Amino acid sequence: MTVYSVVFVITLLCVSTIVGEDVRNERRSHRVWNRLTGKIADKYNIDNRHLNDEAMLLFSDVAFQSLNDSKTWNVMVHGWRYQNNHRRDWFGFGASHWLQRLGRNLINPDDILYLNGSINHDRLRPFFVVDRKNENIEFNIGSISQTIETDRHGEFYEKIQVPSDVIQTLRRQNKGNIITYEAAGEDDKNLTGITHLIEPSQGISVISDIDDTIKISEVLDKVRLLANTFISPFKPVPGMPELYREWNEKNKDLTFHYLSGMPDQLYTLTQEFINTNRFPDGSFHMRHFGWAATSLFNFLHSTSTFIHKIRYLHFFLSNTIRDFVLIGDSGEKDPEIYGTVAREYPERIRAIFIRAIQGESFNDQRFIDAFEGVPREKWLIFNDPKQVPIDLSRAPKTIPK
């Protein structure tokens, strides 16, 4: 079967399910977002009536107290501004073009049989919108206001400096290490964002990969990756929700940060997955999928994903003097990334946990090479979450001389 034949089969799967839907199903595009924002609204007492217009996404991010000035916090605001493109042929060329990109190099006809479910169009819709580039977004964090311009992808990522007394007021209002802020685009519609406060000098931060670490994605298989991303319900890796909850309950001053190479167009679905499976709340740091990418598989396994994760790890380590636990899997470059960072910050990385998704053993040559120079007691290869220690404070803090 040729590549074109495969693309044609995949496109037929998509179009056949679309045709069978009636007009009322257009409203499904809001279903996941409404459920997610409803949960957040209930938890943090946010009025979410204005969140139903999917014109902007505000990603859950972090705020650090400045290491040089204890009276100032650096609040990171990250989001994506877009609009629905009614001129784009959602039921024709648009979907076909997207599936061609996703389906490249799927040549084995047996693999196509795996894609026998209905494409989840709610998951595809965020890829069919128009980025609002060079648009001003106004932010209000308590009494502090600042305007930020979106980039060519409609995204914004900026640091806003906020006095400590303003942060403490917002913290008391939300009763915890969470603050909220307001953001509005040029249509003057306000959205509420959530930021996690991180104390810079105490506690442990868990930096966690998502796909095949806590969520079954099968990133090494092109077809199953597509099915797990765009057809099947998101499923947790067995035992991982329980492990993370135990970590959260039994370790003091613990924060969670979900670092992923997956497209941030899937943020709302991923956040819902975290909530539904009762993983600890945390910040999200994903990548934006642009039309220059040739396929989802290549997007995840690209050098850009490696750089994305390294950059965020450096960001966390350089803005705090906290200790870190890194957890990932063997499906991507997590061992190599974490080994690199552990050698750069030997006294800051308490432990590294790698889930073996192909049955690898701890003495596999790949891991020995990836963790060269990192003490053996600092890294663990596991295939059962019960093998991972619960008390993170007991992990060795310094490298023996």
Steps between C-alpha positions, in 0.01 A plus 500: 500500500642840405520801727218663301278197547561506872418870517183434302390225741564719803314789341201276427492397865482864601250617239264203544457571868457873442222457246299295748495781757210744516531875547450488873832319539677822412447589864727214604804718438427668834433182697850420628590862564181558694558197721859600567428863580205397712726289720755779527225751574361285779842442652626857485168687514534651153209640302540297182206628296736695276725197439262336253632704207807308383680807368796468736665231708691588816739222595554424866847635580722599794621799701836522678610732774803685365830360627646852495204690649275335757244778453432402137341198335546408135165379365517306174197546274463268205212465258373477146269744322303373200167520319284249321557504127157471342652527153707187549321191372477303825312211339717479190847617417592607852448161662649321200809719501550449875464122474744492210756663723431261786490195276827541316715188477216273623560239235416169667135422406459290815558811708200673345270237651595636841342833408150354490345742745349841448734796490426724799427830331516694826869409509555610139319834521780694676720428197253671263496848646678817395781635718451862605850639457614846610196549723523680833398304809442695821580330829384595847667327793342661802585868466775441243419544129712423195441461126670225297494445124441157347764350272455363146335187641253699709687398813638708785747402769619773730622576850306759698658639816254531789569637853498240775216670690274470194586129471426439866161670468411283202629190679271565797204542267564160341603328826810320381798519267277607213424847369273607218526785251288656225592522133312667213563519127394779268139377519503599872382156613665407829644159578627377836843337515655286773858522626678268744725674754836336561707582807852540365714363784316205655321186393523263204361546149398200291553552128289238324469396140145406394490265202587142592611621842155559649275477189497210252598647162727239339720766345724244328214373283378753241150360461435426866627846587235649270229272638586576863511871422200549270269199548531315830423644844812613683609221735743519792799270536386252768622596846628846408206705638538318833877558504463873437228534765720321754790727412277801549367379836825382656753764388499851639510807273464297181401658168419333167583623151391310189759541225395351166587510132132458407316784318352760733192490277418191713543688827136494610474124438826441685395715794173309515695173499703620801185604686296190416774263617571710809861576425629792712435850368794654323625725224512397132777558251416367152601591142298674232437292186542706183420406143872474425507169691481199269328263744414461866754218528782714361385795711538297821832344404659816364807684623262783592337282766844428647576873508154580642551272800859606563399866487222458755717295734762777492223752561382324816848437633627853438201668664506304826739322734250220557578133445352313206373152419482419127271227371455388141510193276724326250282573197651839424824667612418539869802295622740707290334830596489422871855364499625823341325716761614279791862549397449876476323527838640206702385630839150602390371178343385266778387213282417396144235236425463354150209273408622226264236461230680231301605269780848648535708419807688744720833389349393562140791670324282795402438587865862450599600746227220747580586513871876489471645694792171489694520281814311174458293560813355816343323335206253214475361314201158355586211318334273493805420819694526299823875485438523879542566632854234715665720701736677740265677678785720193545641518150872591512544875470869523423733298283768317699849630430 
